[in-house]
Amino acid sequence: MLRGMRIAKPILLVSTPVGVVWGFYEAWRVGWWLAALMAAMLTVLGAFSVMTVRRILAERRAATGDAGD
């Protein structure tokens, strides 16, 4: 399908967390309050991501008739 994704996907999986940690460190250097805001934003984004995945899985289970037990 997309041959470029063979190398791009692993690079993104490594570089994204590294960039987030680096950004958090730089935010802490500017001020602890900026790092706290960034941590709050990451917490909200993570929670919404988890809620989205759980909703998709629940809808797939409901569509196939699986009780999930």
mmCIF file of the N, C-alpha and C atoms, coordinates in Angstrom:
data_MODEL
# 
_entry.id   MODEL 
# 
loop_
_atom_site.group_PDB 
_atom_site.id 
_atom_site.type_symbol 
_atom_site.label_atom_id 
_atom_site.label_alt_id 
_atom_site.label_comp_id 
_atom_site.label_asym_id 
_atom_site.label_entity_id 
_atom_site.label_seq_id 
_atom_site.pdbx_PDB_ins_code 
_atom_site.Cartn_x 
_atom_site.Cartn_y 
_atom_site.Cartn_z 
_atom_site.occupancy 
_atom_site.B_iso_or_equiv 
_atom_site.pdbx_formal_charge 
_atom_site.auth_seq_id 
_atom_site.auth_comp_id 
_atom_site.auth_asym_id 
_atom_site.auth_atom_id 
_atom_site.pdbx_PDB_model_num 
ATOM 1   N N  . MET A 1 1  ? 0.837   -1.185  0.000  1.00 0.00 ? 1  MET A N  1 
ATOM 2   C CA . MET A 1 1  ? 0.000   0.000   0.000  1.00 0.00 ? 1  MET A CA 1 
ATOM 3   C C  . MET A 1 1  ? 0.880   1.247   0.000  1.00 0.00 ? 1  MET A C  1 
ATOM 4   N N  . LEU A 1 2  ? 1.369   1.661   1.161  1.00 0.00 ? 2  LEU A N  1 
ATOM 5   C CA . LEU A 1 2  ? 2.270   2.805   1.230  1.00 0.00 ? 2  LEU A CA 1 
ATOM 6   C C  . LEU A 1 2  ? 3.659   2.312   1.592  1.00 0.00 ? 2  LEU A C  1 
ATOM 7   N N  . ARG A 1 3  ? 4.519   2.229   0.610  1.00 0.00 ? 3  ARG A N  1 
ATOM 8   C CA . ARG A 1 3  ? 5.846   1.679   0.859  1.00 0.00 ? 3  ARG A CA 1 
ATOM 9   C C  . ARG A 1 3  ? 6.692   2.599   1.733  1.00 0.00 ? 3  ARG A C  1 
ATOM 10  N N  . GLY A 1 4  ? 6.442   3.909   1.697  1.00 0.00 ? 4  GLY A N  1 
ATOM 11  C CA . GLY A 1 4  ? 7.208   4.842   2.499  1.00 0.00 ? 4  GLY A CA 1 
ATOM 12  C C  . GLY A 1 4  ? 6.966   4.677   3.987  1.00 0.00 ? 4  GLY A C  1 
ATOM 13  N N  . MET A 1 5  ? 5.855   4.081   4.358  1.00 0.00 ? 5  MET A N  1 
ATOM 14  C CA . MET A 1 5  ? 5.531   3.905   5.766  1.00 0.00 ? 5  MET A CA 1 
ATOM 15  C C  . MET A 1 5  ? 6.397   2.833   6.419  1.00 0.00 ? 5  MET A C  1 
ATOM 16  N N  . ARG A 1 6  ? 7.091   2.006   5.636  1.00 0.00 ? 6  ARG A N  1 
ATOM 17  C CA . ARG A 1 6  ? 7.927   0.963   6.223  1.00 0.00 ? 6  ARG A CA 1 
ATOM 18  C C  . ARG A 1 6  ? 9.022   1.558   7.098  1.00 0.00 ? 6  ARG A C  1 
ATOM 19  N N  . ILE A 1 7  ? 9.581   2.697   6.703  1.00 0.00 ? 7  ILE A N  1 
ATOM 20  C CA . ILE A 1 7  ? 10.620  3.332   7.493  1.00 0.00 ? 7  ILE A CA 1 
ATOM 21  C C  . ILE A 1 7  ? 10.054  4.511   8.287  1.00 0.00 ? 7  ILE A C  1 
ATOM 22  N N  . ALA A 1 8  ? 9.035   5.164   7.776  1.00 0.00 ? 8  ALA A N  1 
ATOM 23  C CA . ALA A 1 8  ? 8.498   6.350   8.436  1.00 0.00 ? 8  ALA A CA 1 
ATOM 24  C C  . ALA A 1 8  ? 7.819   5.996   9.756  1.00 0.00 ? 8  ALA A C  1 
ATOM 25  N N  . LYS A 1 9  ? 7.118   4.892   9.809  1.00 0.00 ? 9  LYS A N  1 
ATOM 26  C CA . LYS A 1 9  ? 6.393   4.524   11.019 1.00 0.00 ? 9  LYS A CA 1 
ATOM 27  C C  . LYS A 1 9  ? 7.336   4.277   12.200 1.00 0.00 ? 9  LYS A C  1 
ATOM 28  N N  . PRO A 1 10 ? 8.409   3.486   12.046 1.00 0.00 ? 10 PRO A N  1 
ATOM 29  C CA . PRO A 1 10 ? 9.328   3.322   13.183 1.00 0.00 ? 10 PRO A CA 1 
ATOM 30  C C  . PRO A 1 10 ? 10.006  4.624   13.590 1.00 0.00 ? 10 PRO A C  1 
ATOM 31  N N  . ILE A 1 11 ? 10.322  5.465   12.640 1.00 0.00 ? 11 ILE A N  1 
ATOM 32  C CA . ILE A 1 11 ? 10.949  6.745   12.969 1.00 0.00 ? 11 ILE A CA 1 
ATOM 33  C C  . ILE A 1 11 ? 9.985   7.595   13.780 1.00 0.00 ? 11 ILE A C  1 
ATOM 34  N N  . LEU A 1 12 ? 8.715   7.636   13.386 1.00 0.00 ? 12 LEU A N  1 
ATOM 35  C CA . LEU A 1 12 ? 7.726   8.402   14.132 1.00 0.00 ? 12 LEU A CA 1 
ATOM 36  C C  . LEU A 1 12 ? 7.507   7.827   15.527 1.00 0.00 ? 12 LEU A C  1 
ATOM 37  N N  . LEU A 1 13 ? 7.511   6.506   15.644 1.00 0.00 ? 13 LEU A N  1 
ATOM 38  C CA . LEU A 1 13 ? 7.302   5.877   16.946 1.00 0.00 ? 13 LEU A CA 1 
ATOM 39  C C  . LEU A 1 13 ? 8.443   6.177   17.914 1.00 0.00 ? 13 LEU A C  1 
ATOM 40  N N  . VAL A 1 14 ? 9.630   6.443   17.401 1.00 0.00 ? 14 VAL A N  1 
ATOM 41  C CA . VAL A 1 14 ? 10.768  6.769   18.257 1.00 0.00 ? 14 VAL A CA 1 
ATOM 42  C C  . VAL A 1 14 ? 10.888  8.269   18.470 1.00 0.00 ? 14 VAL A C  1 
ATOM 43  N N  . SER A 1 15 ? 10.758  9.039   17.394 1.00 0.00 ? 15 SER A N  1 
ATOM 44  C CA . SER A 1 15 ? 11.025  10.479  17.492 1.00 0.00 ? 15 SER A CA 1 
ATOM 45  C C  . SER A 1 15 ? 9.922   11.244  18.225 1.00 0.00 ? 15 SER A C  1 
ATOM 46  N N  . THR A 1 16 ? 8.693   10.790  18.180 1.00 0.00 ? 16 THR A N  1 
ATOM 47  C CA . THR A 1 16 ? 7.612   11.514  18.850 1.00 0.00 ? 16 THR A CA 1 
ATOM 48  C C  . THR A 1 16 ? 7.776   11.526  20.372 1.00 0.00 ? 16 THR A C  1 
ATOM 49  N N  . PRO A 1 17 ? 7.967   10.372  21.023 1.00 0.00 ? 17 PRO A N  1 
ATOM 50  C CA . PRO A 1 17 ? 8.175   10.439  22.481 1.00 0.00 ? 17 PRO A CA 1 
ATOM 51  C C  . PRO A 1 17 ? 9.436   11.205  22.871 1.00 0.00 ? 17 PRO A C  1 
ATOM 52  N N  . VAL A 1 18 ? 10.490  11.079  22.078 1.00 0.00 ? 18 VAL A N  1 
ATOM 53  C CA . VAL A 1 18 ? 11.714  11.823  22.359 1.00 0.00 ? 18 VAL A CA 1 
ATOM 54  C C  . VAL A 1 18 ? 11.438  13.322  22.275 1.00 0.00 ? 18 VAL A C  1 
ATOM 55  N N  . GLY A 1 19 ? 10.684  13.738  21.274 1.00 0.00 ? 19 GLY A N  1 
ATOM 56  C CA . GLY A 1 19 ? 10.337  15.151  21.128 1.00 0.00 ? 19 GLY A CA 1 
ATOM 57  C C  . GLY A 1 19 ? 9.464   15.654  22.262 1.00 0.00 ? 19 GLY A C  1 
ATOM 58  N N  . VAL A 1 20 ? 8.558   14.818  22.737 1.00 0.00 ? 20 VAL A N  1 
ATOM 59  C CA . VAL A 1 20 ? 7.694   15.218  23.851 1.00 0.00 ? 20 VAL A CA 1 
ATOM 60  C C  . VAL A 1 20 ? 8.525   15.399  25.120 1.00 0.00 ? 20 VAL A C  1 
ATOM 61  N N  . VAL A 1 21 ? 9.417   14.461  25.383 1.00 0.00 ? 21 VAL A N  1 
ATOM 62  C CA . VAL A 1 21 ? 10.266  14.563  26.578 1.00 0.00 ? 21 VAL A CA 1 
ATOM 63  C C  . VAL A 1 21 ? 11.171  15.780  26.475 1.00 0.00 ? 21 VAL A C  1 
ATOM 64  N N  . TRP A 1 22 ? 11.739  15.998  25.310 1.00 0.00 ? 22 TRP A N  1 
ATOM 65  C CA . TRP A 1 22 ? 12.606  17.164  25.111 1.00 0.00 ? 22 TRP A CA 1 
ATOM 66  C C  . TRP A 1 22 ? 11.808  18.453  25.299 1.00 0.00 ? 22 TRP A C  1 
ATOM 67  N N  . GLY A 1 23 ? 10.614  18.506  24.748 1.00 0.00 ? 23 GLY A N  1 
ATOM 68  C CA . GLY A 1 23 ? 9.761   19.680  24.912 1.00 0.00 ? 23 GLY A CA 1 
ATOM 69  C C  . GLY A 1 23 ? 9.384   19.914  26.362 1.00 0.00 ? 23 GLY A C  1 
ATOM 70  N N  . PHE A 1 24 ? 9.122   18.836  27.094 1.00 0.00 ? 24 PHE A N  1 
ATOM 71  C CA . PHE A 1 24 ? 8.802   18.961  28.519 1.00 0.00 ? 24 PHE A CA 1 
ATOM 72  C C  . PHE A 1 24 ? 9.995   19.512  29.292 1.00 0.00 ? 24 PHE A C  1 
ATOM 73  N N  . TYR A 1 25 ? 11.187  19.042  28.960 1.00 0.00 ? 25 TYR A N  1 
ATOM 74  C CA . TYR A 1 25 ? 12.403  19.539  29.610 1.00 0.00 ? 25 TYR A CA 1 
ATOM 75  C C  . TYR A 1 25 ? 12.603  21.029  29.329 1.00 0.00 ? 25 TYR A C  1 
ATOM 76  N N  . GLU A 1 26 ? 12.420  21.421  28.076 1.00 0.00 ? 26 GLU A N  1 
ATOM 77  C CA . GLU A 1 26 ? 12.573  22.832  27.722 1.00 0.00 ? 26 GLU A CA 1 
ATOM 78  C C  . GLU A 1 26 ? 11.507  23.690  28.393 1.00 0.00 ? 26 GLU A C  1 
ATOM 79  N N  . ALA A 1 27 ? 10.299  23.159  28.502 1.00 0.00 ? 27 ALA A N  1 
ATOM 80  C CA . ALA A 1 27 ? 9.242   23.899  29.189 1.00 0.00 ? 27 ALA A CA 1 
ATOM 81  C C  . ALA A 1 27 ? 9.616   24.088  30.663 1.00 0.00 ? 27 ALA A C  1 
ATOM 82  N N  . TRP A 1 28 ? 10.209  23.073  31.274 1.00 0.00 ? 28 TRP A N  1 
ATOM 83  C CA . TRP A 1 28 ? 10.629  23.178  32.669 1.00 0.00 ? 28 TRP A CA 1 
ATOM 84  C C  . TRP A 1 28 ? 11.727  24.230  32.828 1.00 0.00 ? 28 TRP A C  1 
ATOM 85  N N  . ARG A 1 29 ? 12.608  24.329  31.836 1.00 0.00 ? 29 ARG A N  1 
ATOM 86  C CA . ARG A 1 29 ? 13.675  25.326  31.891 1.00 0.00 ? 29 ARG A CA 1 
ATOM 87  C C  . ARG A 1 29 ? 13.109  26.738  31.818 1.00 0.00 ? 29 ARG A C  1 
ATOM 88  N N  . VAL A 1 30 ? 12.036  26.921  31.044 1.00 0.00 ? 30 VAL A N  1 
ATOM 89  C CA . VAL A 1 30 ? 11.403  28.238  30.950 1.00 0.00 ? 30 VAL A CA 1 
ATOM 90  C C  . VAL A 1 30 ? 10.700  28.568  32.261 1.00 0.00 ? 30 VAL A C  1 
ATOM 91  N N  . GLY A 1 31 ? 9.966   27.619  32.777 1.00 0.00 ? 31 GLY A N  1 
ATOM 92  C CA . GLY A 1 31 ? 9.252   27.832  34.031 1.00 0.00 ? 31 GLY A CA 1 
ATOM 93  C C  . GLY A 1 31 ? 8.483   26.590  34.411 1.00 0.00 ? 31 GLY A C  1 
ATOM 94  N N  . TRP A 1 32 ? 8.406   26.321  35.718 1.00 0.00 ? 32 TRP A N  1 
ATOM 95  C CA . TRP A 1 32 ? 7.705   25.125  36.161 1.00 0.00 ? 32 TRP A CA 1 
ATOM 96  C C  . TRP A 1 32 ? 6.241   25.168  35.776 1.00 0.00 ? 32 TRP A C  1 
ATOM 97  N N  . TRP A 1 33 ? 5.657   26.360  35.723 1.00 0.00 ? 33 TRP A N  1 
ATOM 98  C CA . TRP A 1 33 ? 4.239   26.502  35.390 1.00 0.00 ? 33 TRP A CA 1 
ATOM 99  C C  . TRP A 1 33 ? 3.972   26.085  33.945 1.00 0.00 ? 33 TRP A C  1 
ATOM 100 N N  . LEU A 1 34 ? 4.931   26.343  33.055 1.00 0.00 ? 34 LEU A N  1 
ATOM 101 C CA . LEU A 1 34 ? 4.762   25.934  31.663 1.00 0.00 ? 34 LEU A CA 1 
ATOM 102 C C  . LEU A 1 34 ? 4.819   24.410  31.548 1.00 0.00 ? 34 LEU A C  1 
ATOM 103 N N  . ALA A 1 35 ? 5.709   23.802  32.306 1.00 0.00 ? 35 ALA A N  1 
ATOM 104 C CA . ALA A 1 35 ? 5.792   22.341  32.317 1.00 0.00 ? 35 ALA A CA 1 
ATOM 105 C C  . ALA A 1 35 ? 4.510   21.737  32.896 1.00 0.00 ? 35 ALA A C  1 
ATOM 106 N N  . ALA A 1 36 ? 3.942   22.392  33.914 1.00 0.00 ? 36 ALA A N  1 
ATOM 107 C CA . ALA A 1 36 ? 2.692   21.906  34.494 1.00 0.00 ? 36 ALA A CA 1 
ATOM 108 C C  . ALA A 1 36 ? 1.548   21.998  33.480 1.00 0.00 ? 36 ALA A C  1 
ATOM 109 N N  . LEU A 1 37 ? 1.496   23.094  32.732 1.00 0.00 ? 37 LEU A N  1 
ATOM 110 C CA . LEU A 1 37 ? 0.467   23.225  31.689 1.00 0.00 ? 37 LEU A CA 1 
ATOM 111 C C  . LEU A 1 37 ? 0.641   22.167  30.605 1.00 0.00 ? 37 LEU A C  1 
ATOM 112 N N  . MET A 1 38 ? 1.890   21.919  30.240 1.00 0.00 ? 38 MET A N  1 
ATOM 113 C CA . MET A 1 38 ? 2.156   20.906  29.219 1.00 0.00 ? 38 MET A CA 1 
ATOM 114 C C  . MET A 1 38 ? 1.766   19.516  29.723 1.00 0.00 ? 38 MET A C  1 
ATOM 115 N N  . ALA A 1 39 ? 2.060   19.228  30.979 1.00 0.00 ? 39 ALA A N  1 
ATOM 116 C CA . ALA A 1 39 ? 1.682   17.938  31.558 1.00 0.00 ? 39 ALA A CA 1 
ATOM 117 C C  . ALA A 1 39 ? 0.159   17.789  31.595 1.00 0.00 ? 39 ALA A C  1 
ATOM 118 N N  . ALA A 1 40 ? -0.540  18.867  31.935 1.00 0.00 ? 40 ALA A N  1 
ATOM 119 C CA . ALA A 1 40 ? -2.010  18.823  31.946 1.00 0.00 ? 40 ALA A CA 1 
ATOM 120 C C  . ALA A 1 40 ? -2.548  18.579  30.540 1.00 0.00 ? 40 ALA A C  1 
ATOM 121 N N  . MET A 1 41 ? -1.961  19.243  29.552 1.00 0.00 ? 41 MET A N  1 
ATOM 122 C CA . MET A 1 41 ? -2.402  19.058  28.169 1.00 0.00 ? 41 MET A CA 1 
ATOM 123 C C  . MET A 1 41 ? -2.160  17.618  27.717 1.00 0.00 ? 41 MET A C  1 
ATOM 124 N N  . LEU A 1 42 ? -1.002  17.061  28.048 1.00 0.00 ? 42 LEU A N  1 
ATOM 125 C CA . LEU A 1 42 ? -0.704  15.687  27.663 1.00 0.00 ? 42 LEU A CA 1 
ATOM 126 C C  . LEU A 1 42 ? -1.634  14.702  28.369 1.00 0.00 ? 42 LEU A C  1 
ATOM 127 N N  . THR A 1 43 ? -1.995  14.995  29.605 1.00 0.00 ? 43 THR A N  1 
ATOM 128 C CA . THR A 1 43 ? -2.924  14.140  30.335 1.00 0.00 ? 43 THR A CA 1 
ATOM 129 C C  . THR A 1 43 ? -4.299  14.139  29.672 1.00 0.00 ? 43 THR A C  1 
ATOM 130 N N  . VAL A 1 44 ? -4.775  15.309  29.297 1.00 0.00 ? 44 VAL A N  1 
ATOM 131 C CA . VAL A 1 44 ? -6.085  15.416  28.633 1.00 0.00 ? 44 VAL A CA 1 
ATOM 132 C C  . VAL A 1 44 ? -6.053  14.711  27.276 1.00 0.00 ? 44 VAL A C  1 
ATOM 133 N N  . LEU A 1 45 ? -5.005  14.932  26.496 1.00 0.00 ? 45 LEU A N  1 
ATOM 134 C CA . LEU A 1 45 ? -4.908  14.277  25.188 1.00 0.00 ? 45 LEU A CA 1 
ATOM 135 C C  . LEU A 1 45 ? -4.832  12.759  25.334 1.00 0.00 ? 45 LEU A C  1 
ATOM 136 N N  . GLY A 1 46 ? -4.077  12.290  26.321 1.00 0.00 ? 46 GLY A N  1 
ATOM 137 C CA . GLY A 1 46 ? -3.992  10.854  26.562 1.00 0.00 ? 46 GLY A CA 1 
ATOM 138 C C  . GLY A 1 46 ? -5.330  10.269  26.973 1.00 0.00 ? 46 GLY A C  1 
ATOM 139 N N  . ALA A 1 47 ? -6.050  10.977  27.838 1.00 0.00 ? 47 ALA A N  1 
ATOM 140 C CA . ALA A 1 47 ? -7.367  10.493  28.280 1.00 0.00 ? 47 ALA A CA 1 
ATOM 141 C C  . ALA A 1 47 ? -8.344  10.426  27.113 1.00 0.00 ? 47 ALA A C  1 
ATOM 142 N N  . PHE A 1 48 ? -8.349  11.451  26.272 1.00 0.00 ? 48 PHE A N  1 
ATOM 143 C CA . PHE A 1 48 ? -9.240  11.430  25.114 1.00 0.00 ? 48 PHE A CA 1 
ATOM 144 C C  . PHE A 1 48 ? -8.860  10.327  24.133 1.00 0.00 ? 48 PHE A C  1 
ATOM 145 N N  . SER A 1 49 ? -7.574  10.054  23.991 1.00 0.00 ? 49 SER A N  1 
ATOM 146 C CA . SER A 1 49 ? -7.140  8.972   23.106 1.00 0.00 ? 49 SER A CA 1 
ATOM 147 C C  . SER A 1 49 ? -7.625  7.630   23.631 1.00 0.00 ? 49 SER A C  1 
ATOM 148 N N  . VAL A 1 50 ? -7.474  7.415   24.925 1.00 0.00 ? 50 VAL A N  1 
ATOM 149 C CA . VAL A 1 50 ? -7.936  6.161   25.533 1.00 0.00 ? 50 VAL A CA 1 
ATOM 150 C C  . VAL A 1 50 ? -9.447  6.025   25.394 1.00 0.00 ? 50 VAL A C  1 
ATOM 151 N N  . MET A 1 51 ? -10.181 7.106   25.632 1.00 0.00 ? 51 MET A N  1 
ATOM 152 C CA . MET A 1 51 ? -11.641 7.059   25.508 1.00 0.00 ? 51 MET A CA 1 
ATOM 153 C C  . MET A 1 51 ? -12.057 6.754   24.073 1.00 0.00 ? 51 MET A C  1 
ATOM 154 N N  . THR A 1 52 ? -11.342 7.303   23.101 1.00 0.00 ? 52 THR A N  1 
ATOM 155 C CA . THR A 1 52 ? -11.669 7.053   21.693 1.00 0.00 ? 52 THR A CA 1 
ATOM 156 C C  . THR A 1 52 ? -11.432 5.592   21.334 1.00 0.00 ? 52 THR A C  1 
ATOM 157 N N  . VAL A 1 53 ? -10.299 5.048   21.746 1.00 0.00 ? 53 VAL A N  1 
ATOM 158 C CA . VAL A 1 53 ? -10.000 3.649   21.443 1.00 0.00 ? 53 VAL A CA 1 
ATOM 159 C C  . VAL A 1 53 ? -11.014 2.730   22.120 1.00 0.00 ? 53 VAL A C  1 
ATOM 160 N N  . ARG A 1 54 ? -11.360 3.017   23.372 1.00 0.00 ? 54 ARG A N  1 
ATOM 161 C CA . ARG A 1 54 ? -12.355 2.186   24.068 1.00 0.00 ? 54 ARG A CA 1 
ATOM 162 C C  . ARG A 1 54 ? -13.708 2.242   23.375 1.00 0.00 ? 54 ARG A C  1 
ATOM 163 N N  . ARG A 1 55 ? -14.095 3.419   22.870 1.00 0.00 ? 55 ARG A N  1 
ATOM 164 C CA . ARG A 1 55 ? -15.376 3.555   22.169 1.00 0.00 ? 55 ARG A CA 1 
ATOM 165 C C  . ARG A 1 55 ? -15.367 2.740   20.877 1.00 0.00 ? 55 ARG A C  1 
ATOM 166 N N  . ILE A 1 56 ? -14.275 2.823   20.132 1.00 0.00 ? 56 ILE A N  1 
ATOM 167 C CA . ILE A 1 56 ? -14.179 2.071   18.879 1.00 0.00 ? 56 ILE A CA 1 
ATOM 168 C C  . ILE A 1 56 ? -14.246 0.575   19.157 1.00 0.00 ? 56 ILE A C  1 
ATOM 169 N N  . LEU A 1 57 ? -13.516 0.104   20.159 1.00 0.00 ? 57 LEU A N  1 
ATOM 170 C CA . LEU A 1 57 ? -13.543 -1.324  20.483 1.00 0.00 ? 57 LEU A CA 1 
ATOM 171 C C  . LEU A 1 57 ? -14.928 -1.771  20.944 1.00 0.00 ? 57 LEU A C  1 
ATOM 172 N N  . ALA A 1 58 ? -15.609 -0.948  21.725 1.00 0.00 ? 58 ALA A N  1 
ATOM 173 C CA . ALA A 1 58 ? -16.959 -1.288  22.184 1.00 0.00 ? 58 ALA A CA 1 
ATOM 174 C C  . ALA A 1 58 ? -17.931 -1.365  21.013 1.00 0.00 ? 58 ALA A C  1 
ATOM 175 N N  . GLU A 1 59 ? -17.814 -0.435  20.077 1.00 0.00 ? 59 GLU A N  1 
ATOM 176 C CA . GLU A 1 59 ? -18.704 -0.454  18.918 1.00 0.00 ? 59 GLU A CA 1 
ATOM 177 C C  . GLU A 1 59 ? -18.421 -1.649  18.023 1.00 0.00 ? 59 GLU A C  1 
ATOM 178 N N  . ARG A 1 60 ? -17.151 -2.027  17.893 1.00 0.00 ? 60 ARG A N  1 
ATOM 179 C CA . ARG A 1 60 ? -16.827 -3.216  17.094 1.00 0.00 ? 60 ARG A CA 1 
ATOM 180 C C  . ARG A 1 60 ? -17.382 -4.467  17.761 1.00 0.00 ? 60 ARG A C  1 
ATOM 181 N N  . ARG A 1 61 ? -17.249 -4.547  19.097 1.00 0.00 ? 61 ARG A N  1 
ATOM 182 C CA . ARG A 1 61 ? -17.790 -5.692  19.818 1.00 0.00 ? 61 ARG A CA 1 
ATOM 183 C C  . ARG A 1 61 ? -19.305 -5.765  19.662 1.00 0.00 ? 61 ARG A C  1 
ATOM 184 N N  . ALA A 1 62 ? -19.972 -4.606  19.737 1.00 0.00 ? 62 ALA A N  1 
ATOM 185 C CA . ALA A 1 62 ? -21.410 -4.579  19.604 1.00 0.00 ? 62 ALA A CA 1 
ATOM 186 C C  . ALA A 1 62 ? -21.837 -4.979  18.183 1.00 0.00 ? 62 ALA A C  1 
ATOM 187 N N  . ALA A 1 63 ? -21.055 -4.596  17.198 1.00 0.00 ? 63 ALA A N  1 
ATOM 188 C CA . ALA A 1 63 ? -21.390 -4.925  15.814 1.00 0.00 ? 63 ALA A CA 1 
ATOM 189 C C  . ALA A 1 63 ? -21.240 -6.427  15.547 1.00 0.00 ? 63 ALA A C  1 
ATOM 190 N N  . THR A 1 64 ? -20.278 -7.071  16.216 1.00 0.00 ? 64 THR A N  1 
ATOM 191 C CA . THR A 1 64 ? -20.077 -8.504  15.982 1.00 0.00 ? 64 THR A CA 1 
ATOM 192 C C  . THR A 1 64 ? -20.902 -9.347  16.939 1.00 0.00 ? 64 THR A C  1 
ATOM 193 N N  . GLY A 1 65 ? -21.525 -8.728  17.940 1.00 0.00 ? 65 GLY A N  1 
ATOM 194 C CA . GLY A 1 65 ? -22.354 -9.460  18.873 1.00 0.00 ? 65 GLY A CA 1 
ATOM 195 C C  . GLY A 1 65 ? -21.584 -10.125 19.987 1.00 0.00 ? 65 GLY A C  1 
ATOM 196 N N  . ASP A 1 66 ? -20.305 -9.773  20.137 1.00 0.00 ? 66 ASP A N  1 
ATOM 197 C CA . ASP A 1 66 ? -19.462 -10.350 21.181 1.00 0.00 ? 66 ASP A CA 1 
ATOM 198 C C  . ASP A 1 66 ? -19.722 -9.618  22.492 1.00 0.00 ? 66 ASP A C  1 
ATOM 199 N N  . ALA A 1 67 ? -19.893 -10.369 23.579 1.00 0.00 ? 67 ALA A N  1 
ATOM 200 C CA . ALA A 1 67 ? -20.167 -9.751  24.886 1.00 0.00 ? 67 ALA A CA 1 
ATOM 201 C C  . ALA A 1 67 ? -18.905 -9.202  25.529 1.00 0.00 ? 67 ALA A C  1 
ATOM 202 N N  . GLY A 1 68 ? -17.722 -9.644  25.085 1.00 0.00 ? 68 GLY A N  1 
ATOM 203 C CA . GLY A 1 68 ? -16.471 -9.150  25.622 1.00 0.00 ? 68 GLY A CA 1 
ATOM 204 C C  . GLY A 1 68 ? -16.031 -9.837  26.894 1.00 0.00 ? 68 GLY A C  1 
ATOM 205 N N  . ASP A 1 69 ? -16.659 -10.956 27.258 1.00 0.00 ? 69 ASP A N  1 
ATOM 206 C CA . ASP A 1 69 ? -16.293 -11.653 28.508 1.00 0.00 ? 69 ASP A CA 1 
ATOM 207 C C  . ASP A 1 69 ? -15.218 -12.668 28.277 1.00 0.00 ? 69 ASP A C  1 
# 
